[in-house]
């Protein structure tokens, strides 16, 4: 089976790099060939006619892209090509009938699934595939040397250390996270990293409901606030084992998703 990944988000953000790295790991694991990927900046698949023509299936990586009417072209392509939409946020979008043509849809958290359900679209809830990343799951956390770490947010890039790293420098961000005893996080993938590394954390808002949604799904929405100043007050001293259970359950769901991709041809 041959696939093309649409909306390759590889760039300066550590989480996006990890997501794309994990696609490669997961698809290799289940014997699916990636013919290529199409960057998020591309507006038309007509730029890649040969690759698209030879693919059995298009995998649309929704990630944090489909919200407030943005990136509707990712939905429209389902009308013309065999495609699945996975690993996505979905919020405050106009209903595009093309979305009904997807062979399968999964969202990363319940809030997005509910938004689709309001449009009469059923979606499975499969947490972000980064949770199965070999790199982060094998990362060895050194003993923390600092107390409270603050990350930035897309809403305030000056509110803490940045999620931006150079290509191939994902470990730098993980090392930055790991040096703190506790964290107050404004980045979605930062939440996931802290969950895997078992660093106690609270979280605050992003530009969509994704941060609130994952905190709610983890069973720790009491550690979420809309503003960083309020979230700082919620930072716990101990790591909640509900998060560990969420992560382990997520890995099973993610593995299962990739194992059934063959059936969507």
C-alpha positions in Angstrom: 0.0 0.0 0.0 1.2 3.5 -0.9 0.2 6.7 0.7 0.9 10.4 0.5 0.7 12.6 3.6 -1.0 15.9 3.1 -0.2 18.9 5.4 3.4 18.0 6.4 4.0 20.5 9.2 7.7 19.9 9.5 9.2 23.2 10.6 10.7 25.1 13.5 8.2 23.7 16.2 9.4 20.7 18.1 6.0 19.1 18.3 5.3 19.3 14.5 8.7 17.7 13.8 7.9 14.9 16.3 4.5 14.3 14.7 5.9 13.9 11.2 8.7 11.7 12.5 6.1 9.5 14.2 4.1 9.2 11.0 7.2 7.7 9.4 7.7 5.3 12.4 4.1 4.1 12.5 3.6 3.7 8.7 6.9 1.8 8.5 5.7 -0.4 11.4 2.6 -1.5 9.5 4.2 -1.9 6.1 2.8 1.1 4.4 5.0 3.0 2.0 5.1 6.8 2.2 5.5 8.0 -1.4 6.0 11.5 -0.2 4.6 14.4 1.8 3.0 17.7 0.8 3.9 20.7 2.9 1.2 22.8 4.6 1.9 25.8 2.5 0.8 24.1 -0.7 -2.7 25.1 -1.9 -3.2 22.7 -4.8 -2.3 19.1 -5.2 -2.0 19.8 -8.9 1.7 20.6 -8.2 2.2 16.9 -7.4 0.3 15.0 -10.1 2.5 11.9 -10.4 2.8 11.3 -6.7 -0.9 11.7 -6.1 -1.9 9.5 -9.1 0.2 6.6 -7.8 -1.0 6.8 -4.2 -3.6 4.3 -2.9 -4.7 6.7 -0.2 -4.1 10.3 1.0 -3.5 10.8 4.7 -4.5 14.3 5.7 -2.7 15.3 8.8 -5.1 17.7 10.4 -3.0 18.6 13.4 -3.8 22.2 14.6 -4.8 23.4 11.1 -8.5 23.2 10.7 -10.2 25.8 12.8 -12.1 29.1 12.4 -12.6 28.4 8.7 -8.9 28.0 8.0 -7.4 25.3 5.7 -10.7 24.4 4.1 -8.8 23.1 1.1 -7.7 20.1 3.3 -11.4 19.2 3.5 -12.2 19.8 -0.1 -9.7 17.4 -1.5 -11.7 14.4 -0.1 -14.2 15.0 -2.9 -11.6 14.1 -5.5 -9.3 11.6 -3.9 -9.5 8.6 -1.6 -8.5 10.1 1.7 -8.7 9.9 5.5 -8.4 12.9 7.9 -6.6 12.1 11.2 -4.8 13.6 14.1 -6.8 16.8 13.9 -8.4 19.7 15.8 -11.7 20.9 14.4 -13.4 24.1 15.7 -15.7 26.8 14.5 -15.7 25.8 10.9 -18.4 26.2 8.2 -19.8 22.8 7.2 -18.2 21.7 3.9 -20.1 18.8 2.4 -16.8 17.5 1.1 -16.0 16.3 4.6 -18.5 13.5 4.2 -16.3 12.0 1.5 -13.5 11.1 3.9 -13.2 7.4 4.4 -12.4 7.9 8.0 -11.9 10.8 10.4 -10.3 11.0 13.8 -9.8 14.0 16.2 -7.2 14.4 18.9 -9.6 15.3 21.6 -13.3 15.1 22.5 -14.1 18.8 21.9 -13.2 18.5 18.2 -15.2 15.3 17.8 -18.2 17.1 19.3 -17.8 20.0 16.9 -17.9 17.5 14.0 -20.9 15.7 15.6 -22.8 19.0 15.6 -22.4 18.9 11.8 -23.7 15.3 11.7 -20.1 13.9 11.2 -18.9 11.0 13.3 -15.2 11.0 14.3 -13.2 8.6 16.4 -11.2 10.1 19.2 -7.6 9.1 18.8 -5.0 11.2 20.8 -2.2 12.9 19.1 0.2 10.4 17.4 3.2 12.1 19.0 2.4 10.0 22.1 3.9 7.0 20.4 7.1 8.8 19.3 10.1 6.5 19.9 12.3 9.6 20.4 10.4 11.0 23.3 9.4 7.6 24.9 13.1 6.7 24.9 14.2 10.1 26.2 16.2 9.8 29.4 15.2 12.6 31.8 18.1 13.9 33.9 17.5 15.1 37.4 15.8 18.5 37.2 17.9 21.5 38.3 15.2 24.3 38.2 11.8 24.7 39.9 9.1 26.1 37.7 9.3 26.3 33.9 7.0 28.5 31.8 6.5 27.8 28.1 5.2 30.3 25.6 1.8 30.1 23.8 0.8 30.9 20.3 -1.2 33.7 22.0 1.8 35.1 23.7 5.2 34.3 22.3 7.0 36.2 25.1 5.4 34.3 28.0 8.0 31.6 28.3 10.6 29.6 26.5 9.8 29.0 22.8 8.7 25.8 21.1 10.8 26.7 18.1 14.0 24.7 17.5 16.1 24.1 14.4 15.3 21.1 12.2 16.7 18.0 13.8 17.1 19.6 17.2 14.0 18.2 18.9 16.0 17.0 21.8 16.9 20.6 22.7 13.3 21.3 23.6 12.9 18.1 25.5 16.1 18.9 27.5 14.7 22.3 28.3 11.4 20.8 29.6 13.2 18.1 31.5 15.4 20.6 33.5 12.3 21.8 35.5 10.6 20.1 38.4 7.2 21.5 37.4 5.8 23.3 34.3 3.1 25.8 33.3 2.5 25.0 29.6 0.8 27.0 26.8 1.8 24.6 24.0 -0.3 21.6 23.1 2.6 19.4 22.2 4.4 20.6 25.4 1.5 19.2 27.4 2.0 15.8 25.6 5.7 15.9 26.3 5.3 16.6 30.0 2.7 13.8 30.2 5.1 11.3 28.7 8.1 12.5 30.8 5.9 12.6 33.9 6.6 16.2 34.8 3.9 17.8 37.0 2.2 20.6 35.0 -0.7 22.9 34.5 -1.8 24.4 31.2 -3.3 27.5 29.7 -5.0 28.5 26.5 -3.9 28.2 22.9 -5.6 29.6 19.8 -8.1 26.7 19.7 -9.8 24.5 22.3 -7.0 21.9 21.9 -5.3 22.6 25.2 -8.5 22.7 27.2 -9.7 19.6 25.3 -6.7 17.5 26.1 -6.6 18.5 29.8 -10.3 17.6 30.0 -9.7 14.2 28.3 -6.9 13.5 30.6 -9.2 14.1 33.6 -7.2 17.1 34.8 -9.2 20.1 33.6 -8.8 21.4 37.2 -5.2 22.2 36.2 -6.2 24.3 33.2 -6.8 28.1 33.1 -7.4 30.6 30.3 -4.6 32.9 31.4 -1.1 32.0 32.3 -1.1 34.0 35.5 -4.0 31.8 36.7 -2.5 28.6 35.4 0.7 29.3 37.4 -1.4 29.2 40.6 -2.6 25.7 39.6 0.8 24.1 39.0 0.8 20.8 41.1 3.7 19.5 43.1 2.9 15.9 42.1 2.3 14.1 38.9 -1.3 12.8 38.5 -1.4 9.1 37.6 -4.6 9.7 35.6 -2.2 11.2 33.0 -0.1 8.0 32.8 -3.3 6.0 32.2 -4.3 8.4 29.5 -0.9 8.1 27.8 -0.9 4.3 27.9 -4.4 4.0 26.6 -3.6 6.5 23.9 -0.7 4.4 22.6 -3.0 1.4 22.2 -5.5 3.5 20.2 -2.9 5.1 18.0 -1.3 1.7 17.2 -4.7 0.3 16.4 -5.5 3.2 14.0 -2.4 2.7 11.9 -3.0 -1.1 11.9 -6.3 -0.6 10.2 -5.3 2.0 7.6 -5.1 -0.8 5.0 -8.8 -1.2 5.1 -9.5 2.3 3.9 -8.5 1.6 0.3 
